[in-house]
Amino acid sequence: MIDYCAAEQVVFMKYDPVQKKKVERKVWKATGQSNSERLQRELRSTVMIRRMREGGAGVDRQIIELPCGPGMTDYVEKERETYDSWQESIVELRARAELAKCEDDLKVYGEAIKALGNAKAAGFETQTRCAGRLP
C-alpha cells in the first residue's frame, strides 16, 4: 500500500495525559499517489474485470442470473431488512444532528455527530458479519 499512496512518515507533538507532557508521535501520511502505472497493471492482471472489444467500439450488455443455493433467498431478505433498519436509524441521527446544528447547541451537535459515526460503523460491522455467514 505504501508503494502506491506516496506515503511519508511525519512527526508531530501530542500531549500525553499519562506522561503529562508533550510526546513525539510518528504517523504515516498517505494522501497522494505514486507508481500509478504499476498499480494499474497489478490490478488488471489479478482482480479487475476487463471488457474485451472485438470488432468495433460497440458494447454489448447482458444480465447473467446466477442461481441461488439453498437458503440464499432467506439470507438476502434478512440482509435487506437489516440494511433498511440501519438506514432508518442513520436518517434519524442525521436529522438530530441538523436540528442541533440549527439550534447552535454545540454539545448536543457533537453528541449527535458521534452517535451518527458510531451507527455508521456498527451498520458496516453488522453487514460484514452477515456476509461472513453466507449459507
N, C-alpha and C positions, 0 to 999 in steps of 0.2 A: 504494500500500500504506500509506503513512504516513497517508493520509486516514482509514483505517478501523481502525487499531490504537491510536489515542490515543498516537502516538509522541511521545517527548520526548527531547531530547538532554541527556545527563547527563555530568558531568565527574568523573573520578576520577584519583588519583595512582597511578602504577605504576613500579616500579623498572626502569630500562632498563640491562641489563648492558653494552651497547655504550658508552653515555654515562656509565655508572657513577654514576647519580644518579636521583632520582625525577623523572618527567616527567608532564605533564598529558596525559590521554587523553580524547577525547570519543567517546562511543558513543551509539547510538540505543537507547532502552529502549522496547520495543513489547509491553507486557504487558496493555494494556487494549483497549477498543473504543470507536469513535466513528463517527458517521454510519451507523449500522446500517441505517436505512431506505433510504438511498441505495445502500448496498452490495447490499441485498436486491433492490432494483429493478434495479440494473445486472446482477446475476447472473441474475435471472429473465428479463430481456429478451435475454440473449445466450447463456448456456450451460446453464442449468438445464432439466431436463426437467420439465414440469408435467403434472399429471393433470387432465383435464377431467371434471367431474362434470355429466353431463346427465341429468336425470330422476331425481334422488334421491341418497342418500348411499352407495349400494352401490358397491363397487369390483369391477370385472371384471379378472381377471388372466389373462394368456395368455403362453405361451412362443413366441417367434418365433425359429426357427432360421435362421441366416444361412449361406449356402453358403460352403464353404472354397474358396479359389482353389488353383491348383497349388502344391504344396509346403507348404501351411499345416499339414497334419496332421503332417508331419515336424517342422516348426518348433515346433508346440505340444508335441509329445512331447519334443523336445530341451530346451525351456524348462522343462517339468515335471521332467525329470531334473536339470537344473541347480539348480532350486529345492529339490528334495528333498535333494540333496547338500549344499547350503548350510544347510538346516535341520538336518541331522545334525551339521554342524560347530558350529552355534550351540548345540545341546543339549549337546554335549560340552564346549564352552567354558563354558557356564553351570554345568555340574557341577563343572568345575575351580575356578571362582570360588567356588562354595558350599563346596567342600571346604577351600579355603584360608581362607575366612571362618570356618568351624567350627574350624579349627586355629589361629586367631588369628595367622596369618602375613601381616602387612600387606604385606610386599614382594611375596610371591607373589600375594596377593589383588589388589594394584594392577596387577601384570603381567597377571593373568588378565582383569581388567576392561578393560584397554587392548586386549588381544587380542580380546576379545568385541566391543568397539566397532569395531575395525578390520575384523573379519569381517563385522559387520553392514553397514558402509559398502561393503566390497568386494562383498558379495552384492547390495546395491542397485545398485551401479555395473554389475555384470555383467548384471543383469536389464534395466537401462536400455539397455545396449549391445545386448542381444539384441533389444529392442523396436525399436531403430533399424535392424535388419537384416531386417525383415519381407520375405517374398518378394513 
